[in-house]
Structure formats: C-alpha cells, structure tokens
Amino acid sequence: MSAQVAMGVLTGVQTIGQIQNARYQANLAERQARESLKQAEMQKTQLQIENEQERLRLAQEEILRMRKAKETIATDIAAGAASGALLDGNVFLNQSLKNLNEDLTILRNERDLIMQKTKGAVGNLMASAYEQAAITRAAGEAARQAGYLSAVGTLAKGGMQTYQMSPGKEIPKGDA
C-alpha cells in the first residue's frame, strides 16, 4: 500500500469519526431536551395535583364552616323561639350570618389565589423548560455543524498532505 493511499484512508477514517461524533452530540442534545421536557411535564402534573389537594381541603373547610353556621343559626332560632324574641331583630343571628359570609369569602379568595399561583408556577415552569430545551437543541445543532466543518477541514488537510506526498508535484500557489 502506498503512502498516498494510507494517507487517504487515514483522512477518510478521521473524517467519518468526526461526522459520527457530530451526529452523536446532536442526538444526545435532542435526547436531553426531550428528557428535560418530560421532567417539566411531571413537575407540572405534581403542581396541579398539589393545587387540587389544596382546593379540596379548602372546599372541605368551607363545608364544615357552613355546617357550623347552620348549627349556630338553628341554636339561635331555637333560643329565640323559646324566649319569645322576634327573629327579625336578632343581633346574634345577623352577626352569625355576617361572620359566615366573611369566612366563606376568605376561603374562596384563598382558593382563587392558590389556583392563580399554581397556574403561574406551571406557566413559568413550562416556559423555562421549553427555553432550556431550545438552548440544548441549538447546542446540539452547533456541535453537529462544528463536527461537519472539522470533517471538511480534515479532508482538505489530508488532501493537501496526500498531494504533497506525490513525487514531482508542486503545490499550486495563488495569484499574488
């Protein structure tokens, strides 16, 4: 085997290795991007589950407060009926209803805030995940392009070295 053929084979092997490495880097970046999006989706689901658990807890608390208020109102009505007092002017009954309304308003506002907070957290999480995936993919594509350029450089360098090894060949010079 001549030295020129050996140099050509070596250059070809190096070039193929660089191209394979470039493809590997790009594929790895794509897998990492997909994996980060899967993890973000799992975190999103977890946030939504936690939000739903909190919403249910608040709904249960609302039901308990309404039951307690009903019991208090029933007690007030029974006490008023037993004493012969008029219910229309019952200060305790009116205050009980006012307190119940305030409690329920607070619970509902808290529930709405929790839901908005979760929506915001999910939105931020997913936006960040998509941004990171795009950056990872861009890095993989840059690695692929760099590998291809390196392979072209290796081919050119190998070609020049092979050309220089030819007996009696002179390296062409540009017009100067």
C-alpha positions as CSV (number, residue, x, y, z in Angstrom):
1,M,0.0,0.0,0.0
2,S,1.4,3.3,-1.0
3,A,1.8,6.2,1.5
4,Q,-0.7,8.2,-0.5
5,V,-3.4,5.5,-0.2
6,A,-2.6,5.1,3.5
7,M,-2.9,8.9,4.0
8,G,-6.2,8.9,2.1
9,V,-7.6,6.1,4.2
10,L,-6.5,7.8,7.4
11,T,-8.1,11.0,6.4
12,G,-11.3,9.2,5.5
13,V,-11.4,7.4,8.8
14,Q,-10.8,10.6,10.7
15,T,-13.5,12.4,8.7
16,I,-16.0,9.6,9.3
17,G,-15.2,9.7,13.1
18,Q,-15.7,13.4,13.2
19,I,-19.1,13.1,11.4
20,Q,-20.2,10.3,13.7
21,N,-19.2,12.3,16.8
22,A,-21.1,15.3,15.5
23,R,-24.2,13.2,15.0
24,Y,-23.8,11.7,18.4
25,Q,-23.5,15.1,20.0
26,A,-26.6,16.4,18.2
27,N,-28.6,13.3,19.1
28,L,-27.5,13.5,22.7
29,A,-28.6,17.1,22.9
30,E,-32.0,16.1,21.4
31,R,-32.5,13.3,24.0
32,Q,-31.5,15.7,26.8
33,A,-34.0,18.3,25.5
34,R,-36.8,15.7,25.4
35,E,-35.9,14.4,28.8
36,S,-36.0,17.9,30.4
37,L,-39.4,18.4,28.8
38,K,-40.7,15.1,30.3
39,Q,-39.4,16.2,33.7
40,A,-41.1,19.5,33.4
41,E,-44.4,17.8,32.5
42,M,-44.1,15.6,35.6
43,Q,-43.4,18.7,37.7
44,K,-46.4,20.4,36.1
45,T,-48.6,17.4,37.0
46,Q,-47.3,17.4,40.5
47,L,-48.1,21.1,40.9
48,Q,-51.6,20.5,39.6
49,I,-52.1,17.6,42.0
50,E,-51.0,19.7,44.9
51,N,-53.3,22.5,43.8
52,E,-56.2,20.2,43.6
53,Q,-55.5,18.8,47.0
54,E,-55.4,22.3,48.5
55,R,-58.6,23.2,46.6
56,L,-60.3,20.1,48.1
57,R,-59.0,20.9,51.6
58,L,-60.5,24.4,51.3
59,A,-63.8,23.1,50.0
60,Q,-64.0,20.7,53.0
61,E,-63.2,23.6,55.3
62,E,-66.0,25.6,53.6
63,I,-68.5,22.8,54.1
64,L,-67.5,22.5,57.8
65,R,-67.9,26.2,58.4
66,M,-71.3,26.2,56.7
67,R,-72.4,23.2,58.9
68,K,-71.2,25.0,62.0
69,A,-73.0,28.2,60.9
70,K,-76.2,26.2,60.3
71,E,-76.0,24.7,63.8
72,T,-75.4,28.2,65.3
73,I,-78.3,29.7,63.4
74,A,-80.5,26.7,64.4
75,T,-79.5,27.2,68.0
76,D,-80.2,31.0,67.8
77,I,-83.6,30.3,66.3
78,A,-84.5,27.7,68.9
79,A,-83.3,30.1,71.7
80,G,-85.3,32.9,70.2
81,A,-88.4,30.8,69.9
82,A,-88.1,29.6,73.4
83,S,-87.7,33.1,74.8
84,G,-90.4,34.6,72.6
85,A,-87.9,37.1,71.0
86,L,-88.6,38.2,67.4
87,L,-86.1,36.7,65.0
88,D,-86.1,39.6,62.6
89,G,-84.2,41.8,65.0
90,N,-81.9,39.0,66.4
91,V,-78.4,40.6,66.6
92,F,-76.8,37.2,67.1
93,L,-78.3,35.7,64.1
94,N,-77.4,38.6,61.9
95,Q,-73.8,38.6,63.2
96,S,-73.6,34.8,62.6
97,L,-74.6,35.2,59.0
98,K,-72.2,38.1,58.6
99,N,-69.3,36.0,60.1
100,L,-70.2,33.1,57.9
101,N,-70.2,35.3,54.8
102,E,-66.8,36.8,55.7
103,D,-65.3,33.3,56.4
104,L,-66.6,31.9,53.1
105,T,-65.3,35.0,51.2
106,I,-61.9,34.5,52.7
107,L,-61.9,30.8,51.9
108,R,-62.9,31.4,48.3
109,N,-60.3,34.2,47.8
110,E,-57.7,31.9,49.2
111,R,-58.8,29.1,46.8
112,D,-58.7,31.5,43.9
113,L,-55.2,32.8,44.8
114,I,-53.9,29.3,45.1
115,M,-55.2,28.4,41.7
116,Q,-53.7,31.5,40.2
117,K,-50.4,30.9,41.9
118,T,-50.4,27.3,40.5
119,K,-51.3,28.5,37.0
120,G,-48.4,31.0,37.2
121,A,-46.0,28.4,38.5
122,V,-46.9,25.9,35.8
123,G,-46.6,28.6,33.1
124,N,-43.2,29.6,34.4
125,L,-42.1,26.0,34.7
126,M,-43.1,25.1,31.1
127,A,-41.7,28.3,29.6
128,S,-38.4,27.6,31.3
129,A,-38.4,24.0,30.2
130,Y,-39.2,24.9,26.6
131,E,-36.4,27.6,26.6
132,Q,-33.9,25.2,28.1
133,A,-34.9,22.5,25.5
134,A,-34.4,25.0,22.7
135,I,-31.0,26.0,24.0
136,T,-29.9,22.4,24.3
137,R,-31.1,21.6,20.8
138,A,-29.3,24.7,19.5
139,A,-26.1,23.5,21.2
140,G,-26.5,20.1,19.6
141,E,-27.0,21.6,16.2
142,A,-23.9,23.8,16.7
143,A,-22.0,20.7,17.7
144,R,-23.2,18.9,14.6
145,Q,-22.2,21.9,12.4
146,A,-18.8,22.2,14.1
147,G,-18.2,18.5,13.5
148,Y,-19.0,18.7,9.8
149,L,-16.8,21.7,9.4
150,S,-14.0,19.9,11.2
151,A,-14.5,16.9,8.9
152,V,-14.2,19.2,5.9
153,G,-11.0,20.6,7.3
154,T,-9.7,17.2,7.9
155,L,-10.5,16.2,4.3
156,A,-8.8,19.4,3.0
157,K,-5.7,18.9,5.2
158,G,-5.5,15.2,4.2
159,G,-5.9,16.0,0.6
160,M,-3.1,18.6,0.8
161,Q,-0.8,16.1,2.6
162,T,-1.5,13.4,0.1
163,Y,-0.9,15.9,-2.7
164,Q,2.5,16.9,-1.1
165,M,3.5,13.2,-0.9
166,S,3.2,12.8,-4.7
167,P,6.6,12.8,-6.3
168,G,7.4,15.8,-8.5
169,K,4.2,17.6,-7.6
170,E,4.5,21.2,-6.8
171,I,1.9,22.9,-4.5
172,P,-0.1,25.4,-6.6
173,K,0.3,29.0,-5.5
174,G,-2.4,31.6,-5.8
175,D,-2.0,34.6,-8.0
176,A,-0.2,37.2,-6.0
